Amino acid sequence: MSAEKQAIVTTKNGKLEGYTQDGLYVFKGVPYAAPPVGSLRWLPPQPPESWSGVRPAKEFDAIAPQNAMPFKAPGMFAFDEQLQDESCLFLNIWTPGLDGARRPVMFWIHGGAFIIGSGTEPFLENGELVRRGDIVLVSINYRMGAYGFMNLKELTGGKIPATGNEGLLDQVAALDWVHDNIAAFGGDPDNITVFGFSAGGMSIGCLLGMPAARGKFHKTINRSGAANTVDTLDSAVKISRGYLKILNVKENDIDSLRKLTTQQLMDAQQELGNRLRETEYRITPFQPVVDGEVIPEWPLEAIRKGSAKNVSVMAGNMLDEMKAMTMMDPATSNMSEEDLLKRLNDLLPLESVPDIVKLYRGILEKRGEKLSPANIMGTLNVALMFRIPTIRLIEAQRDVGAPAYNYLFTYKSPAMGGVLGAMHGVDNPFLFGQLDPNLTGNGPEARSLAVRVQDACVAFARTGDPSCKSAGKWPVYGKDRMTMIFDVNTRVEADPYQEERLAWETNRLTHTRPL
């Protein structure tokens, strides 16, 4: 920290004092909503309280309560070791200047399967994206798991009116705070790009279809997450009912629900997750839900009808999203052929399963990879959970006349001898300029790729067009399905991996079951 420059800003709720570091002004632990505790547990976010004097904003504050993941892939952080509390609705800001420059604002929504993560991820800290792009970066916490995505409205007869989308409403509340205050931090409230990874990208897919979020941002960068990861109301109610049974709390016992400790709630969520992993092969017990209120219809359907027709979208995926998760999860890595077929029969129309398995055997054979059931499932799941939903989001925006750009990140991580390929999340260090010798490599090729990724995202945030000098001309997706391939040889291709895309054309799923 440095005392060279005064880092005091007046917001609508009071004065904040941050600090300067490496040419940036940094503000941490800024409350954007009231603490969602006590009678506010499970309710939509409420406005933050004002304060007198100057509030310190020099340290990260508590992150949302969360359990450790059942397995840890390379590059994953140990969020469960950070300070956790139900009072977690804080945001953080990095900015080049406290002036009237009206820089593009990039609003980061973290990933983590809706059960882990925070806006304090280490790769945010070095500030390279902020300095290189002359942008204002905002990161947020939001409620997760049972706190942010559990439907209680139906079970309690409305006494606790939780729709199961309170975590998304937290994100909207943070956007409102940014709109009202970011000009004081050198940002432009009329040029906000929401960008996020995994569950963060999936959250953005929901925001694009949510009435409550309409008009609150101008561009999105959906990274490894589209508009497909939402649950039905019936399924959400069933899961909430099972959760209350684990807690041994009756559905109409509101007082007991509110008296449950954080530890009790987290222990029960861990047990629920264990059960769902065994019965449904999923690690995400709670996720956004089409409740008919906050999310009135499938987000993708709303987007196809033009809910976000004024929003420019850049969206893409990693080539090997699932490899690390497949290898680290024993339930998948040790699966038999029988297990593979059983799981696919649960996920897909029965008549399509034999052809899909045959297709992916052929795909893996062409790539020179193992033809194991685990590898087939992992590669197929990339399409089912990530790439095909991303293409459908892009095409929905294209078809309503909005600028839409697609990318595919194919650069392979050197971790574990390269067996993880272009794995889920390996692009984060490139975007934020935090290269790691083991996870990403940090030689000239990796550094050059990082520059291209950063420049394209900043150009998009600034103008709505990701074309830039380092990455070159990036055309809209259009009818030719033009796609930017990020790799050592960054290039544009028309309709890459067409065979896989065509295989899913007859399977018009509006949503997919969670992992």
NUDO-957934 format. One record per residue (C-alpha): residue number from 1; residue in one letter; z, y, x. Coordinates in Angstrom, 1 decimal, decimal comma. Each point is the difference from the previous one (the first is absolute). Layout:
N
NUM	A	Z	Y	X
...
END
This chain:
515
1	M	0,0	0,0	0,0
2	S	-0,6	3,6	1,1
3	A	1,4	3,3	-0,9
4	E	-3,0	2,0	1,2
5	K	-1,1	1,0	-3,5
6	Q	2,0	0,5	-3,2
7	A	-0,8	-2,7	-2,5
8	I	1,4	1,4	-3,2
9	V	-1,9	-0,1	-3,3
10	T	0,9	1,2	-3,5
11	T	-0,9	-2,5	-2,7
12	K	0,5	0,3	-3,7
13	N	3,4	-1,8	0,3
14	G	1,3	1,8	3,1
15	K	-0,4	0,4	3,7
16	L	-0,8	-2,8	2,4
17	E	0,5	-0,1	3,7
18	G	-2,2	-2,5	2,0
19	Y	-0,8	0,0	3,6
20	T	-3,0	0,3	2,4
21	Q	-1,3	-2,8	2,1
22	D	-3,2	-0,2	2,1
23	G	-1,6	3,0	-1,7
24	L	0,9	-1,1	-3,6
25	Y	2,5	1,0	-2,6
26	V	1,9	-3,0	-1,4
27	F	2,1	-0,2	-3,1
28	K	1,7	-3,3	-1,0
29	G	2,1	-1,2	-2,8
30	V	-1,1	2,6	-2,6
31	P	1,1	-0,8	-3,5
32	Y	-2,9	0,1	-2,5
33	A	2,0	-1,3	-3,0
34	A	3,6	-0,5	-1,1
35	P	1,7	-3,1	1,3
36	P	-0,9	-2,9	-2,4
37	V	3,5	-1,3	-0,2
38	G	2,6	-0,6	-2,6
39	S	-1,4	0,7	-3,5
40	L	-3,3	1,0	1,7
41	R	-0,5	-3,5	1,4
42	W	-3,4	-1,4	-1,3
43	L	-0,8	3,3	-1,7
44	P	-3,1	2,2	0,9
45	P	0,7	2,4	2,9
46	Q	1,8	3,2	-0,9
47	P	-0,4	3,4	1,7
48	P	1,9	0,5	3,2
49	E	3,1	2,2	0,1
50	S	-0,1	3,4	1,7
51	W	2,3	0,8	2,9
52	S	1,4	3,2	1,6
53	G	-0,1	0,8	3,7
54	V	-2,3	-2,0	2,3
55	R	-0,3	-3,7	-0,4
56	P	-0,6	-2,0	3,3
57	A	-3,3	-2,0	0,0
58	K	0,1	-1,5	3,5
59	E	0,7	-3,6	-0,7
60	F	-1,5	-2,7	-2,2
61	D	2,2	-0,7	-3,0
62	A	0,6	-3,3	-1,8
63	I	-2,9	-2,3	-0,9
64	A	-0,3	-2,0	-3,2
65	P	2,2	-3,2	-0,2
66	Q	-2,0	-3,1	1,2
67	N	0,5	-3,5	1,3
68	A	-1,6	-1,3	3,2
69	M	-3,4	-1,6	-0,5
70	P	0,0	-3,9	0,1
71	F	-2,3	0,1	3,0
72	K	-1,0	2,7	2,5
73	A	-3,6	0,5	1,1
74	P	-0,8	1,9	3,3
75	G	0,3	3,7	-0,5
76	M	2,4	-0,2	-2,9
77	F	3,1	2,2	0,3
78	A	3,6	-1,1	-0,8
79	F	0,6	2,4	-2,9
80	D	3,1	-1,9	-1,1
81	E	1,7	1,3	3,2
82	Q	-0,3	3,7	-1,1
83	L	2,5	1,9	-2,1
84	Q	-0,5	-1,0	-3,7
85	D	1,2	1,6	-3,2
86	E	-1,0	0,3	-3,6
87	S	-0,1	3,7	0,7
88	C	-3,3	-0,2	1,9
89	L	-2,4	2,5	-1,5
90	F	-0,8	1,9	3,1
91	L	-3,2	1,2	1,7
92	N	-0,8	1,0	3,6
93	I	-2,5	2,7	1,2
94	W	-1,8	0,5	3,3
95	T	-2,0	3,2	0,3
96	P	-1,7	2,1	2,8
97	G	1,2	3,3	-1,5
98	L	2,2	1,7	-2,5
99	D	-2,7	2,5	-1,0
100	G	-2,6	0,7	-2,6
101	A	-2,7	-2,1	1,6
102	R	-0,3	-2,3	-3,1
103	R	-0,8	-3,2	1,9
104	P	-1,0	-3,2	-1,7
105	V	3,0	-2,0	-1,1
106	M	0,1	-3,7	0,6
107	F	2,6	-1,7	-2,2
108	W	0,9	-3,5	1,4
109	I	1,2	-2,8	-2,3
110	H	1,4	-2,9	2,0
111	G	-0,7	-3,7	-0,7
112	G	2,2	-3,0	-0,1
113	A	-0,8	-2,2	-3,1
114	F	2,0	2,4	-2,2
115	I	3,2	-1,4	1,5
116	I	0,2	1,3	3,6
117	G	-0,9	3,0	2,1
118	S	0,7	3,7	0,2
119	G	-1,4	3,4	0,9
120	T	1,7	-0,3	3,4
121	E	-2,5	-2,4	1,6
122	P	0,1	0,4	3,8
123	F	-3,8	0,6	0,2
124	L	0,4	3,3	-2,0
125	E	2,2	1,5	2,7
126	N	-2,3	0,9	2,9
127	G	-2,0	2,6	-2,0
128	E	-3,4	-0,7	1,5
129	L	-1,8	-0,1	-3,3
130	V	1,6	3,4	-1,0
131	R	-0,8	1,7	3,3
132	R	-3,6	-1,4	0,3
133	G	-0,9	0,8	-3,6
134	D	2,0	3,2	-0,5
135	I	1,4	-1,5	-3,2
136	V	3,4	-0,1	-1,7
137	L	1,4	-3,6	-0,3
138	V	2,5	-0,9	-2,7
139	S	1,6	-3,5	-0,2
140	I	2,2	-1,1	-2,9
141	N	2,5	-2,6	-1,1
142	Y	-0,2	-1,4	-3,5
143	R	2,1	-2,5	-1,9
144	M	-1,1	-3,6	0,5
145	G	0,7	-3,5	-1,3
146	A	2,4	-0,2	-3,0
147	Y	0,8	3,8	0,3
148	G	-3,6	1,2	-0,3
149	F	-2,0	-2,7	-1,7
150	M	2,2	-1,9	-2,4
151	N	-0,7	0,3	-3,7
152	L	3,2	0,3	-2,0
153	K	-1,2	1,9	-3,0
154	E	-0,9	-3,1	-2,0
155	L	3,0	-2,0	1,0
156	T	2,5	2,8	-0,8
157	G	-1,6	1,2	-3,2
158	G	-0,7	3,3	1,8
159	K	3,6	0,7	1,0
160	I	-1,2	-0,1	3,6
161	P	-3,6	1,3	-0,5
162	A	-1,3	-1,3	3,3
163	T	-3,7	-0,8	-0,3
164	G	-0,3	-1,7	3,4
165	N	-2,0	2,9	1,4
166	E	2,9	2,3	1,2
167	G	-1,1	-0,5	3,6
168	L	-3,4	1,5	-0,9
169	L	1,7	2,8	-1,8
170	D	2,0	0,7	3,2
171	Q	-3,4	0,5	1,8
172	V	-1,1	2,4	-2,7
173	A	3,2	2,0	0,3
174	A	-0,5	0,2	3,7
175	L	-3,5	1,3	-0,6
176	D	1,4	2,6	-2,3
177	W	2,4	1,1	2,7
178	V	-2,8	0,2	2,5
179	H	-2,1	2,1	-2,3
180	D	2,8	2,4	-0,6
181	N	1,2	0,4	3,6
182	I	-2,6	-1,1	2,6
183	A	-1,5	3,5	0,4
184	A	3,2	1,0	1,7
185	F	-0,7	-2,8	2,6
186	G	-3,5	1,2	0,7
187	G	-1,7	-2,4	-2,4
188	D	-2,5	0,5	-2,8
189	P	1,3	-1,2	-3,4
190	D	-3,6	0,0	-1,3
191	N	-1,1	-2,5	2,6
192	I	2,2	-3,0	-0,1
193	T	-1,2	-3,4	1,2
194	V	2,2	-3,0	-1,0
195	F	-0,4	-2,8	2,5
196	G	1,9	-3,3	0,3
197	F	-0,1	-3,5	1,2
198	S	0,4	-3,3	-1,8
199	A	2,5	0,6	-2,8
200	G	-0,5	3,7	0,8
201	G	-3,8	-0,4	-0,7
202	M	0,8	-2,1	-3,1
203	S	2,3	2,8	-1,2
204	I	-2,8	2,4	0,4
205	G	-2,3	-2,2	-2,0
206	C	2,6	0,3	-2,8
207	L	0,3	3,8	0,4
208	L	-3,8	0,3	-0,4
209	G	0,4	-1,5	-3,5
210	M	3,3	1,6	-1,0
211	P	0,1	3,0	-2,4
212	A	3,2	1,3	1,7
213	A	-1,8	0,2	3,4
214	R	-3,2	1,7	-1,2
215	G	-0,9	3,2	1,9
216	K	2,9	-0,3	2,5
217	F	-2,3	-1,1	2,9
218	H	-3,6	0,6	1,0
219	K	-1,0	-3,0	2,2
220	T	1,3	-3,4	0,8
221	I	-0,2	-2,4	3,0
222	N	0,8	-3,5	-1,3
223	R	0,6	-2,2	3,0
224	S	0,4	-3,7	-0,7
225	G	0,9	0,7	-3,6
226	A	-2,0	0,7	-3,2
227	A	0,7	0,1	-3,8
228	N	0,6	-3,7	-0,6
229	T	3,6	-0,7	0,8
230	V	1,6	0,6	-3,4
231	D	1,8	-2,3	-2,4
232	T	-0,2	-0,6	-3,7
233	L	2,9	1,1	-2,1
234	D	0,8	-3,5	-1,1
235	S	0,2	-1,2	3,5
236	A	2,2	2,9	1,1
237	V	2,4	-0,6	-2,8
238	K	0,2	-3,7	0,9
239	I	0,8	0,8	3,6
240	S	2,6	2,6	-1,0
241	R	1,6	-2,6	-2,3
242	G	0,2	-2,5	2,8
243	Y	1,5	2,6	2,3
244	L	2,8	0,8	-2,5
245	K	0,7	-3,7	-0,3
246	I	0,6	-0,2	3,7
247	L	2,3	2,9	-0,3
248	N	1,8	-1,6	-2,9
249	V	-0,3	3,2	-2,1
250	K	-1,0	0,0	-3,7
251	E	-3,1	2,0	-0,9
252	N	2,0	2,4	-2,3
253	D	2,9	0,5	2,4
254	I	-1,0	3,4	1,3
255	D	3,4	0,9	1,5
256	S	0,0	-3,2	2,1
257	L	-3,5	0,7	1,2
258	R	0,9	3,5	1,2
259	K	3,1	-1,3	1,7
260	L	-1,8	-2,5	2,1
261	T	0,3	0,8	3,7
262	T	-2,9	0,5	2,3
263	Q	0,9	-3,2	1,8
264	Q	0,0	-2,0	-3,3
265	L	-3,4	1,4	-1,0
266	M	-1,5	-0,7	3,4
267	D	1,5	-3,5	0,3
268	A	-1,4	-0,9	-3,5
269	Q	-3,4	1,5	1,0
270	Q	0,0	-2,3	3,1
271	E	0,7	-3,0	-2,2
272	L	-2,7	1,0	-2,5
273	G	-2,5	0,4	2,8
274	N	0,9	-3,5	1,4
275	R	-0,5	-1,6	-3,4
276	L	-3,4	1,8	-0,6
277	R	-1,2	-1,0	3,5
278	E	0,6	-3,7	-0,9
279	T	-1,4	0,2	-3,5
280	E	-2,7	2,6	0,2
281	Y	-0,7	0,4	3,7
282	R	0,8	3,7	-0,1
283	I	2,3	2,2	2,1
284	T	-0,1	2,9	-2,4
285	P	2,4	-0,4	-2,9
286	F	-0,6	3,5	-1,3
287	Q	-3,1	2,2	-0,2
288	P	-1,5	2,7	-2,2
289	V	-0,6	-1,1	-3,6
290	V	-2,4	0,9	-2,8
291	D	2,8	1,1	-2,3
292	G	-2,1	2,0	-2,5
293	E	1,8	3,3	0,9
294	V	-0,1	0,9	3,7
295	I	-2,9	-2,3	0,6
296	P	-1,7	-0,2	-3,4
297	E	-2,8	-2,4	1,1
298	W	-1,2	-1,9	3,0
299	P	-0,4	2,7	2,7
300	L	-3,5	-1,2	0,9
301	E	-1,1	0,3	-3,6
302	A	1,3	3,6	-0,2
303	I	-1,8	0,8	3,2
304	R	-3,2	-1,4	-1,4
305	K	0,4	2,3	-2,9
306	G	0,3	3,0	2,3
307	S	3,8	0,5	0,3
308	A	-0,6	1,2	3,6
309	K	-3,6	1,2	-0,1
310	N	1,0	3,2	1,9
311	V	1,6	-1,9	2,9
312	S	-1,9	-1,1	3,1
313	V	1,0	-3,4	1,2
314	M	-0,2	-1,7	3,3
315	A	1,1	-3,7	-0,1
316	G	-0,2	-3,0	2,3
317	N	1,5	-3,1	1,4
318	M	0,6	-2,1	3,1
319	L	-2,3	-2,9	0,5
320	D	3,0	-2,4	0,4
321	E	2,6	1,5	-2,2
322	M	1,9	-3,3	-0,6
323	K	-0,1	-1,8	3,4
324	A	3,4	1,1	1,2
325	M	1,7	-0,6	-3,4
326	T	-1,7	-3,4	-0,3
327	M	1,2	-1,1	3,5
328	M	3,5	1,4	-0,4
329	D	0,7	-1,4	-3,5
330	P	0,8	-3,7	0,2
331	A	-0,9	-0,5	-3,7
332	T	-3,5	1,0	0,8
333	S	-0,5	-1,1	3,6
334	N	1,0	-3,6	-0,8
335	M	-1,9	-0,3	-3,2
336	S	-2,1	-3,2	-0,8
337	E	-3,3	-0,2	-1,7
338	E	1,8	-0,9	-3,2
339	D	2,2	3,1	0,4
340	L	-3,1	2,1	0,5
341	L	-1,7	-1,2	-3,2
342	K	3,2	0,3	-2,0
343	R	0,5	3,6	1,0
344	L	-3,6	1,0	-0,6
345	N	0,0	-1,7	-3,4
346	D	3,0	2,3	-0,9
347	L	-1,9	3,1	1,2
348	L	-3,6	-0,5	-1,0
349	P	-2,0	-1,5	-2,9
350	L	0,0	-3,8	0,6
351	E	-3,8	-0,3	-0,1
352	S	-0,4	2,5	2,9
353	V	2,4	-1,6	2,5
354	P	-2,2	-2,7	1,5
355	D	-2,8	2,4	0,8
356	I	2,4	2,6	1,4
357	V	1,6	-2,6	2,3
358	K	-3,5	-1,2	1,1
359	L	-1,1	3,6	0,7
360	Y	3,0	0,8	2,2
361	R	-0,3	-3,2	1,9
362	G	-3,5	1,1	0,9
363	I	1,2	3,5	0,9
364	L	2,6	-1,3	2,3
365	E	-2,4	-2,4	1,6
366	K	-2,4	2,8	0,7
367	R	2,8	2,0	1,6
368	G	1,0	-3,0	2,2
369	E	3,5	-0,1	-1,5
370	K	2,2	-2,8	-1,2
371	L	-0,8	-1,6	-3,3
372	S	3,7	-0,6	-0,9
373	P	1,2	0,5	-3,6
374	A	2,2	2,9	1,3
375	N	-2,9	1,8	1,6
376	I	-2,2	-0,5	-3,1
377	M	2,8	1,4	-2,2
378	G	0,7	2,9	2,3
379	T	-3,7	1,0	0,4
380	L	-0,6	-0,4	-3,8
381	N	3,1	2,1	-0,8
382	V	-1,4	2,8	2,1
383	A	-2,8	0,3	-2,5
384	L	2,1	-0,7	-3,1
385	M	2,9	2,4	0,8
386	F	-1,7	2,6	2,2
387	R	-3,7	0,3	0,6
388	I	-1,5	-0,7	-3,4
389	P	2,5	2,2	-1,8
390	T	-0,8	2,8	2,5
391	I	-3,7	-0,4	-0,6
392	R	0,6	0,2	-3,8
393	L	2,1	3,2	0,4
394	I	-2,7	1,5	2,2
395	E	-2,8	-1,0	-2,5
396	A	2,1	1,4	-3,0
397	Q	0,2	3,4	1,7
398	R	-3,7	-0,2	1,0
399	D	-1,0	-0,7	-3,5
400	V	1,8	3,0	-1,5
401	G	-1,6	2,3	2,6
402	A	2,9	0,4	2,4
403	P	-0,6	-0,1	3,8
404	A	1,1	-3,4	1,1
405	Y	0,1	-1,4	3,6
406	N	0,6	-3,6	1,2
407	Y	1,1	-1,3	3,3
408	L	0,8	-3,4	1,6
409	F	2,2	-0,2	3,1
410	T	-1,1	-2,9	2,2
411	Y	1,7	0,7	3,3
412	K	2,1	-3,0	1,0
413	S	3,6	0,3	1,1
414	P	0,7	-1,5	3,4
415	A	3,4	-1,2	-1,2
416	M	0,6	-3,8	0,4
417	G	-3,2	-0,4	1,9
418	G	-2,2	1,6	-2,7
419	V	0,6	-2,8	-2,6
420	L	1,1	2,6	-2,6
421	G	-3,3	1,8	0,0
422	A	-0,3	3,3	-1,8
423	M	3,3	-0,5	-1,7
424	H	1,8	1,9	-2,7
425	G	1,5	3,2	1,3
426	V	-1,5	0,0	3,5
427	D	-1,9	3,2	-0,9
428	N	3,1	2,0	-0,5
429	P	0,6	0,6	3,7
430	F	-3,6	1,1	0,3
431	L	0,3	2,5	-2,8
432	F	3,2	1,6	1,3
433	G	-0,8	-0,3	3,7
434	Q	2,9	-2,3	0,8
435	L	-1,9	-2,8	1,9
436	D	1,9	-3,0	1,2
437	P	-1,2	-2,1	2,9
438	N	0,9	-3,3	-1,7
439	L	-1,0	0,8	-3,6
440	T	-3,0	2,3	0,4
441	G	-0,8	0,2	3,7
442	N	0,0	3,4	1,5
443	G	-3,0	0,1	2,3
444	P	-3,0	2,3	-0,3
445	E	-1,6	-1,9	-2,8
446	A	3,2	0,0	-2,1
447	R	0,6	3,7	0,7
448	S	-3,6	0,9	-0,9
449	L	0,3	-1,9	-3,3
450	A	3,3	1,8	-0,8
451	V	-1,8	3,3	0,4
452	R	-2,8	-1,0	-2,4
453	V	2,5	-1,3	-2,6
454	Q	2,0	3,2	0,2
455	D	-2,9	2,4	0,0
456	A	-1,6	-1,7	-3,0
457	C	3,2	0,1	-2,1
458	V	0,7	3,6	0,9
459	A	-3,6	1,0	-0,8
460	F	0,3	-1,7	-3,4
461	A	3,4	1,8	-0,6
462	R	-1,5	3,3	0,9
463	T	-3,4	-0,1	-1,8
464	G	-0,3	-3,2	-2,0
465	D	-2,6	-1,4	2,4
466	P	1,2	-2,3	2,9
467	S	-3,1	0,7	2,2
468	C	1,1	1,3	3,4
469	K	-1,3	0,3	3,5
470	S	1,9	-3,0	1,5
471	A	-0,8	-2,5	-2,8
472	G	-3,4	1,4	-1,1
473	K	-1,5	0,5	-3,4
474	W	1,8	-1,9	-2,7
475	P	-2,1	-0,3	-3,1
476	V	1,4	-0,5	-3,5
477	Y	0,2	-3,6	-1,2
478	G	-2,8	0,4	-2,5
479	K	-2,3	-2,6	-1,4
480	D	-0,6	-1,4	3,5
481	R	3,7	-0,6	0,5
482	M	0,2	1,9	3,3
483	T	3,1	-1,0	2,0
484	M	1,5	1,4	3,2
485	I	1,0	-2,9	2,3
486	F	2,8	1,1	2,3
487	D	-0,1	-2,0	3,3
488	V	-0,8	0,5	3,6
489	N	-3,5	0,5	-1,2
490	T	0,7	2,3	-3,0
491	R	-3,0	0,0	-2,3
492	V	-1,3	0,2	-3,6
493	E	-1,3	-3,1	-1,7
494	A	-1,5	-0,5	-3,5
495	D	1,9	-2,6	-2,1
496	P	1,8	-1,9	2,8
497	Y	1,2	-3,5	-0,8
498	Q	-2,3	0,0	-3,0
499	E	0,4	-3,7	-0,6
500	E	3,7	0,3	-0,7
501	R	-0,4	3,0	-2,2
502	L	-2,6	-1,7	-2,2
503	A	2,2	-3,1	-0,3
504	W	2,6	2,1	-2,0
505	E	-2,5	1,9	-2,2
506	T	0,6	-2,3	-3,0
507	N	3,7	0,1	0,4
508	R	0,9	3,4	-1,5
509	L	3,7	0,0	0,4
510	T	1,7	3,3	-1,0
511	H	3,0	-0,9	2,0
512	T	1,2	-2,7	2,3
513	R	3,4	-1,8	0,2
514	P	2,1	1,3	2,9
515	L	0,5	-1,7	3,3
END
